[in-house]
Amino acid sequence: MACAWTRRRRSGAQPASVLQQCPSPTTSPPAAHQELLHKQRPIPPSNRQPTQQSRFSRLRINPAHHAVRHNRRVPLSTAPAVVPTTHHTSLTIQQPTASAELHAAFEQLTTDPSSRFLIASVSGETIVPRDTVAASSDFLSDLSLLAPHLTPNEALYILLRQSNDPEPRFVAVTYVPDAAPVRQKTLTASTRLALVRQLGGEHFAETIFATTAEELSAEGWKRHEAHVAGAAPLTEEEQNLVGIKEQEALESSSTAARRVQTSGHLSMQVQDGVIEALKGLPEGEANMVQLDIDVANETFRLVSTTTSSAAELGSAIASDAPRYSFYRHDAGPDGSRPILFIYSCPPTSKVKERMVYAASRGFAIHLAEKEAGLEIHKRLEFGSPEDIGPSTIDEEFVVREEKKTGFSKPKRPGRR
């Protein structure tokens, strides 16, 4: 316990009684007081050892509000900020890989000349074998054996032995029907090239992407071979531009047709009568020409030439398949008769149709402008023909007329 002299000295008061004991402010305190002050004086920072008992506990200062710098505790407000290290974690989606069972089944396919097909599918995080089909006849005849395994709602891998002479020829087929679940289609399509690499790319002479069972029939395979033999090889960029990875290819159309090529080197068959119908649109009796595409043969075909009013367009255009319609609007502004290009693609259209039609819009316009000499005033796109009507047609020209009006400077605030 501190004495009276010490308590008075701490408070700063100098009563007479104390001054009598200490006549001069400079006079040193008694020895007992010096010893007591020495015990209470804090140890210099350079000599003190960091212990749990410190002046923080005596001064009632929370150590959590201080930091340690060079063995000295200082307020956190003056301590350098410590930036925690951030570890970035990248999330990746694990793609399915070929299972050990699939490797063994494929080895059996490559070594056994009597094996024809190996069917596999994605199961969890691996690709597993499903069925094996033995050869019973020649390759084209054996394609009919695949039909029971191909369903419209399940994606599959089909590894097939096409021939044995002069050496084995294997083909990797990825079958992804339109009605398959989205996740299954995505995993199967994105893993097909990785599967070929895992099994050994040197074994496969070709990879094929199919969306319908008809493509894997004898007739579909013949069309594919005709396409490969007659068509120039396309780069991957050109295939993506057309919108088809590997589609069934072409055989001669049953009707007379001629091939038209655009400046962008896109070449397609055009049925006779298409260009003639387009040429007669400006002055002919019919005011609408409809075209479609034979996807199997990549041929533009004439669907109809009719006379329809703007109110009848919704019912005149097919609602179950995409269409290219060239419509002469006889009630145009200022007595004009502008020609409109209308591309309609119903939501119920097949994925392959949507891809082909979307990629061929430029070719349809090329036919009208370059081959038939038409001037296209407007290009319209609709998901469903029911959305087409007089208001949607007239609105296009109203917007154009409003753009021609001059700018009107607003009046100053407060003036009417």
VEXVEXVEX-157954 format. One record per residue (C-alpha): residue number from 0; x negated, y, z negated. Coordinates in Angstrom, 1 decimal. Each point is the difference from the previous one (the first is absolute). Example, Ala and Ser with C-alpha at 12.3 -4.5 7.8 and 13.67 -1.06 7.14 Angstrom:
# VEXVEXVEX-157954
   i   east  north     up
   0  -12.3   -4.5   -7.8
   1   -1.4    3.4    0.7
***
This chain:
# VEXVEXVEX-157954
   i   east  north     up
   0    0.0    0.0    0.0
   1   -1.4    3.5    1.0
   2   -0.8    2.5   -2.7
   3    1.6    3.4   -0.4
   4   -3.0    1.7    1.7
   5    0.3   -2.2    3.0
   6    3.8    0.5    0.3
   7   -0.3    3.8   -0.2
   8   -2.8    0.0    2.6
   9    2.2   -2.1    2.4
  10    2.9    2.4   -0.4
  11   -2.2    3.1    0.5
  12    1.1    1.6   -3.3
  13   -2.6    1.5   -2.3
  14    1.5    0.5   -3.4
  15   -1.9    1.8   -2.7
  16   -0.5   -3.2   -2.0
  17   -1.7   -1.6    2.9
  18   -2.0    3.1    0.9
  19   -1.3    0.1   -3.5
  20   -1.3   -3.5    0.4
  21   -1.4    0.9    3.5
  22   -1.0    3.7   -0.2
  23   -1.2    0.2    3.5
  24    1.8   -1.4    3.2
  25   -3.4   -1.2    1.2
  26   -0.8   -1.8   -3.2
  27   -0.1   -3.8    0.6
  28    2.6   -2.0   -1.9
  29   -1.0   -2.1   -2.9
  30   -1.7   -3.3    0.7
  31    3.2   -2.0   -0.8
  32    1.8    2.0    2.5
  33   -2.7   -0.4    2.6
  34    0.1   -3.8   -0.5
  35    3.8    0.1    0.4
  36   -0.1    2.1    3.2
  37   -2.7   -2.2    1.4
  38    2.3   -3.0   -0.4
  39    2.9    1.8    1.7
  40   -2.1    1.6    2.8
  41    0.6   -2.0    3.3
  42   -3.0   -1.8    1.4
  43   -1.4    1.8    3.1
  44    1.3   -1.6    3.2
  45   -3.5   -1.0    1.1
  46   -0.6   -2.1   -3.1
  47    3.5   -1.4   -0.8
  48    0.9   -3.5    1.0
  49    3.4   -0.5    1.6
  50    2.1   -1.7   -2.6
  51    3.7   -0.5   -0.5
  52   -0.1    2.3   -3.1
  53   -0.7    3.5    1.4
  54    1.0    3.6   -0.5
  55    3.1   -0.8    2.2
  56    1.6   -1.8   -2.9
  57   -0.9    2.8   -2.5
  58    1.1    2.8    2.3
  59    3.1   -2.0    1.0
  60   -0.8    0.1    3.7
  61    1.3   -2.8    2.1
  62   -2.9   -1.7    1.7
  63    2.3   -1.1    2.9
  64    0.0    3.7    1.0
  65   -3.8    0.1    0.4
  66   -2.5   -1.6    2.3
  67   -3.6   -1.1   -0.5
  68   -2.7    1.9    1.8
  69   -3.7   -0.7   -0.8
  70    1.1   -1.6   -3.3
  71    2.0    3.1   -1.0
  72    3.7    0.2   -0.1
  73    1.5    2.9    1.9
  74    3.6    1.0    0.8
  75    1.4   -1.8    3.0
  76    0.9    3.4    1.5
  77   -3.8    0.7    0.4
  78   -1.0   -3.6    0.9
  79   -0.7   -0.9    3.6
  80    3.0   -1.7    1.6
  81   -0.5   -3.7    0.5
  82    1.6   -1.1    3.3
  83    1.0   -3.7   -0.2
  84   -1.0   -2.2    2.8
  85    3.0   -0.9    2.2
  86    0.0   -3.5    1.6
  87    2.0   -0.1    3.2
  88    1.6   -3.3    0.7
  89    1.1   -0.7    3.6
  90    2.9   -2.4    0.5
  91    0.0   -2.3    2.9
  92    2.6   -2.4    1.2
  93   -1.3   -3.6    0.2
  94    0.6   -1.4    3.4
  95    0.8   -3.8    0.3
  96   -3.0   -2.2    0.8
  97   -0.1   -3.5    1.6
  98    0.3   -2.7   -2.7
  99   -2.3   -3.0   -0.2
 100    2.9   -2.2    1.1
 101    0.4    2.2    3.2
 102   -3.7   -0.4    0.7
 103    0.2   -3.7   -0.2
 104    3.2   -0.2    2.1
 105   -1.7    2.2    2.7
 106   -3.1   -2.2    0.0
 107    2.4   -3.0    0.6
 108    1.6    2.0    2.9
 109   -3.4    0.7    1.6
 110   -1.3   -3.6   -0.3
 111    3.1   -2.0    0.8
 112    0.9    0.3    3.8
 113    3.5   -1.4   -0.8
 114    0.9    3.0   -2.1
 115    1.9    2.8    1.7
 116    1.3    2.6   -2.5
 117   -0.9    1.1   -3.5
 118    2.6    2.3   -1.6
 119   -0.9    2.2   -3.0
 120    1.6    2.8   -2.0
 121   -0.8    2.4   -2.8
 122    0.6   -1.3   -3.5
 123   -0.9    2.4   -2.8
 124   -3.6    1.1    0.6
 125   -1.0   -2.8    2.3
 126    0.9   -1.4    3.4
 127    1.0   -3.6   -0.3
 128    0.8   -2.7    2.6
 129    3.7   -0.8    0.6
 130    0.2   -2.7    2.7
 131   -2.0   -1.7    2.6
 132    1.3   -1.2    3.3
 133   -1.6   -2.7    2.1
 134   -0.3    0.1    3.8
 135    2.6   -2.0    1.9
 136   -0.5    1.2    3.6
 137   -1.7    2.9    1.8
 138   -0.3    3.4   -1.7
 139    3.0    1.7    1.7
 140    2.3   -2.9   -0.8
 141   -1.2   -0.1   -3.6
 142    1.0    3.7   -0.5
 143    3.6   -1.2   -0.5
 144   -1.1   -1.8   -3.2
 145   -0.6    3.4   -1.6
 146    3.7    1.0    0.3
 147    1.1   -1.7   -3.2
 148   -2.7    1.8   -2.0
 149    0.8    3.6    1.3
 150    2.7    1.8   -1.8
 151    1.1    3.7    0.5
 152   -0.8    1.0   -3.6
 153   -3.4   -1.5   -0.8
 154   -3.5    1.0    1.1
 155   -2.5   -2.8    0.8
 156   -3.5   -0.6    1.3
 157   -0.2   -2.7    2.7
 158   -3.4   -1.4    0.9
 159    0.3   -2.1    3.2
 160   -2.2   -2.2    2.1
 161    0.7    1.1    3.6
 162   -2.2   -2.4    1.9
 163   -2.9   -2.5   -0.4
 164   -1.5    0.2    3.5
 165   -2.8    0.8    0.5
 166   -0.2    1.0   -3.7
 167    2.5    0.8   -2.7
 168    1.8    3.3    0.3
 169    1.8    1.4   -3.1
 170    2.4    2.9   -0.2
 171    1.0    1.9   -3.1
 172    3.7    1.1    0.1
 173    1.5    2.5   -2.5
 174    3.8   -0.4    0.0
 175    1.7    3.0   -1.7
 176    3.7    0.2    0.8
 177    1.9    3.3   -0.5
 178    2.3   -1.4   -2.7
 179   -2.8   -1.2   -2.3
 180   -0.4    1.8   -3.3
 181   -2.0    3.2    0.3
 182   -2.7   -1.1   -2.5
 183   -0.4   -3.3    1.7
 184   -0.3    1.6    3.4
 185   -2.6    2.5   -1.2
 186   -2.2   -2.6   -1.7
 187    0.2   -2.5    2.9
 188   -0.7    2.6    2.7
 189   -2.8    1.8   -1.9
 190   -1.8   -3.3   -0.9
 191    0.0   -1.7    3.4
 192   -3.4    1.2    1.1
 193   -1.5   -0.7   -3.4
 194    1.4   -3.6    0.1
 195   -1.7   -0.5    3.4
 196   -3.4    1.2   -1.5
 197    0.4   -2.3   -3.0
 198    0.7   -3.1    2.0
 199   -2.7    0.9    2.6
 200    0.6    2.4    2.8
 201   -2.2   -2.2    2.3
 202    2.8   -2.6    0.0
 203    2.7    2.2    1.6
 204    0.1    1.0    3.6
 205    3.0    2.3   -0.5
 206    2.3    1.6   -2.6
 207    3.6    0.6    0.7
 208    2.6    2.1   -1.9
 209    3.7   -1.2    0.5
 210    3.3    1.3   -1.4
 211    2.5   -2.4    1.5
 212    0.1   -3.8    0.4
 213    0.6    0.4    3.7
 214   -3.5    1.3    0.4
 215   -1.4   -3.3   -1.2
 216    2.1   -2.1    2.4
 217   -1.4   -1.5    3.2
 218    1.5    2.9    2.1
 219   -1.3    2.6   -2.3
 220   -3.4   -1.5    0.0
 221   -0.1    0.0    3.8
 222    0.9    3.7    0.1
 223   -2.8    0.7   -2.5
 224   -2.5   -1.8    2.2
 225    1.2    1.9    3.0
 226   -0.5    3.2   -1.8
 227   -3.5   -0.8   -1.2
 228   -1.0   -1.1    3.5
 229    1.4    3.0    1.8
 230   -0.3    2.9   -2.3
 231   -3.1    2.0   -0.7
 232   -1.3   -0.3   -3.5
 233    1.1    2.8   -2.3
 234   -1.9    1.6   -2.8
 235    1.3    0.0   -3.5
 236    0.8    3.7    0.3
 237    2.0   -0.6    3.2
 238    1.9   -2.8   -1.7
 239    0.9    2.3   -2.9
 240    1.1    2.7    2.4
 241    2.4   -2.3    1.7
 242    1.2   -1.1   -3.4
 243   -0.4   -3.8    0.4
 244   -2.8   -2.1   -1.4
 245    0.4   -3.0    2.2
 246    3.3   -0.3    1.7
 247    1.3   -2.6    2.3
 248   -1.0    0.8    3.5
 249    1.2    0.4    3.4
 250    1.3   -2.1    2.8
 251    1.5    1.3    3.3
 252    3.4    1.6   -0.4
 253    2.9   -1.9    1.7
 254    1.0    3.3    1.6
 255   -2.0    2.2    2.3
 256   -2.2    2.4   -1.9
 257   -3.1    2.1    0.5
 258   -2.7    1.0   -2.4
 259   -0.4    3.7   -1.0
 260   -3.1    1.3   -1.7
 261   -0.3    3.3   -2.0
 262   -3.0    2.2   -0.2
 263   -0.6   -1.5   -3.4
 264   -0.5   -3.4    1.7
 265    3.2   -1.4   -1.5
 266    1.4   -2.3    2.7
 267    3.5   -1.6   -0.1
 268    2.4   -1.6    2.4
 269    2.9    2.1    1.2
 270    3.1   -1.8    1.5
 271    1.2    1.2    3.4
 272    2.8    2.5   -0.3
 273   -1.3    1.8   -3.1
 274   -1.8    2.8    1.7
 275    2.7    0.4    2.6
 276    2.6    0.3   -2.7
 277   -2.1    2.7   -1.7
 278   -0.5    1.9    3.2
 279    3.8    0.2    0.5
 280    0.7    1.4   -3.5
 281   -0.2    3.7    0.8
 282    2.6    0.1    2.7
 283    1.7   -3.4   -0.1
 284    3.4   -0.9   -1.3
 285   -1.3   -1.9   -3.0
 286   -1.5    2.2   -2.7
 287   -1.7   -2.6   -2.2
 288   -2.5   -2.7    0.8
 289   -0.9   -2.6   -2.6
 290   -3.2   -2.1    0.0
 291   -1.2   -2.8   -2.2
 292   -3.2   -2.1   -0.3
 293   -0.2   -3.8    0.6
 294   -2.5   -0.5   -2.9
 295   -1.0   -3.5    1.1
 296   -1.0    1.2    3.5
 297   -0.8    3.7   -0.8
 298    2.3    1.2    2.7
 299    2.1    3.2    0.1
 300    3.6   -0.9    1.1
 301    3.0    2.0    1.1
 302    2.9   -0.6   -2.4
 303    2.7    2.3    1.4
 304    0.8    3.3    1.8
 305    3.2    1.5   -1.4
 306    1.9    3.2   -0.4
 307    0.5    1.1   -3.6
 308    0.8    3.1   -1.8
 309   -1.9    1.2   -3.1
 310    2.8   -1.4   -2.2
 311   -0.3   -3.4    1.6
 312   -3.8   -0.4   -0.4
 313    0.3   -1.8   -3.3
 314    2.1   -2.8    1.4
 315   -1.7   -0.1    3.4
 316   -3.5   -0.8   -1.3
 317   -0.6   -3.5   -1.4
 318    0.0   -0.3   -3.8
 319   -1.7   -3.4   -0.3
 320   -3.3    0.6    1.8
 321   -2.3    3.0    0.8
 322    0.7    2.0    3.2
 323   -1.6    2.7    2.1
 324    2.9    2.3    1.3
 325   -0.4    2.8    2.4
 326    3.1    2.3   -0.3
 327    0.9    2.9    2.2
 328    1.8    2.5   -2.2
 329    2.5    1.6    2.4
 330    1.2    2.5   -2.7
 331   -3.4    1.6   -0.5
 332   -0.5    3.7   -0.8
 333    0.6    2.6    2.8
 334    1.4   -2.7    2.3
 335   -3.2   -2.0    0.1
 336   -0.1   -3.8    0.0
 337   -3.1   -1.0   -2.0
 338   -1.2   -3.6   -0.2
 339   -0.6   -1.4   -3.4
 340   -2.1   -3.0   -1.0
 341    1.6   -2.0   -2.8
 342   -1.8   -2.8   -1.8
 343    2.2   -2.0   -2.3
 344   -1.3   -2.8   -2.3
 345    2.6   -1.6   -2.3
 346   -1.2   -1.2   -3.4
 347    1.1   -3.5    0.8
 348   -2.6   -0.2    2.9
 349   -2.7   -2.6   -0.4
 350   -3.4    1.1   -1.2
 351   -1.7   -1.0    3.3
 352    2.6    2.0    2.0
 353   -0.5    3.1   -2.1
 354   -3.7   -0.2    0.5
 355    0.2   -0.5    3.8
 356    2.6    2.7    0.5
 357   -1.8    2.6   -2.2
 358   -3.2   -0.6    1.9
 359    1.6    0.2    3.4
 360    1.9    3.3   -0.4
 361   -2.8    1.9    1.9
 362    0.2   -2.5    2.8
 363    3.8    0.5    0.4
 364   -0.5    3.8    0.2
 365   -2.8   -0.6    2.5
 366    2.5   -1.9    2.2
 367    2.5    2.8   -0.1
 368   -2.4    2.9    0.5
 369   -2.8   -1.4    2.2
 370    1.7   -2.7    2.0
 371    3.6    1.4    0.3
 372   -0.9    3.7   -0.2
 373    2.4    0.9   -2.8
 374   -0.4    2.9   -2.4
 375    0.7   -1.1   -3.6
 376    1.3    3.0   -2.0
 377    0.4   -1.7   -3.3
 378   -1.2   -3.2   -1.7
 379    2.2   -1.4   -2.7
 380   -0.3   -3.0   -2.3
 381    2.7   -1.7   -2.0
 382    0.1   -3.0   -2.3
 383    3.6   -0.8    0.9
 384    2.0    1.0    3.1
 385    2.9    1.0   -2.3
 386   -2.0    3.0   -1.0
 387    0.1    1.4    3.5
 388    2.8    2.4    0.8
 389    0.9    3.4    1.4
 390   -1.1    1.9   -3.1
 391   -3.5   -1.6    0.1
 392   -0.4    0.7    3.7
 393    1.2    3.6   -0.2
 394   -2.1    0.7   -3.1
 395   -3.2   -0.6    2.0
 396    0.9    2.9    2.3
 397    1.3    2.3   -2.6
 398   -3.3   -0.3   -1.9
 399   -1.9    0.9    3.2
 400    2.2    3.1    0.7
 401   -0.6    1.2   -3.5
 402   -3.7   -0.2    0.4
 403    0.2    2.4    3.0
 404    1.7    2.9   -2.0
 405   -2.3    2.8   -1.0
 406   -1.2    0.8   -3.5
 407    2.3    2.4   -2.0
 408   -1.9    2.2   -2.5
 409    1.8   -0.1   -3.3
 410    1.2    3.3   -1.5
 411   -1.5    1.7   -3.0
 412    1.5   -1.0   -3.4
 413    2.8    2.3   -1.0
 414    1.0    0.9    3.5
 415    3.1   -1.5    1.6
***
